[in-house]
């Protein structure tokens, strides 16, 4: 049986496209990581793309703040 596509685990977003220039990247993610992202996205009512951007931004911001305190 085929696993559901990752995007089927997220609701559709009604957000308008950003005017900021963006690049498309492709990554391979484990089923476990997709499920963890789905929990975050569904809790915050975000699409998959928005969830990945938010999680990456939060992680990078946390790391930046830790570095600046040293």
Secondary structure by P-SEA (a helix, b strand, c coil): ccccccccccccccccccccbbbbbbbbbcaaaaaaaaaaaaaacccaaaaaaaaaaaaaaaaaaaaaac
